[in-house]
Amino acid sequence: MTTALQFAIGFLLACLGLATVLATIRLFRGPAAQDRVMALDTLYLCAMLITLTLGMRFGNPLYFEVALLIALVGFVGSIAMAKFLLRGEVIE
């Protein structure tokens, strides 16, 4: 792996770590429920991107399958939270 790619992956992991910290702060301090839902969406997206970046760094294809599972669970969770905020119940 080239030095430029190692630097880029390290920089990306640092930026995603910062985004995760900021989203966690918004999750706890968010004034409205919609802010908290968006923070959770950002957290699962950052977790997926960190997993993909680590998969590129270590060259292990298992990371990509884990990232796919994180994306799937995060999407279903986002839909459930949006439905709960709109209707007050998830299952009708």
Summary of the structure (lengths in Angstrom):
residues: 92
radius of gyration: 15.8
end to end distance: 52.0
largest distance: 54.2
contacts: 237
relative contact order: 0.11
helix: 86%
strand: 0%
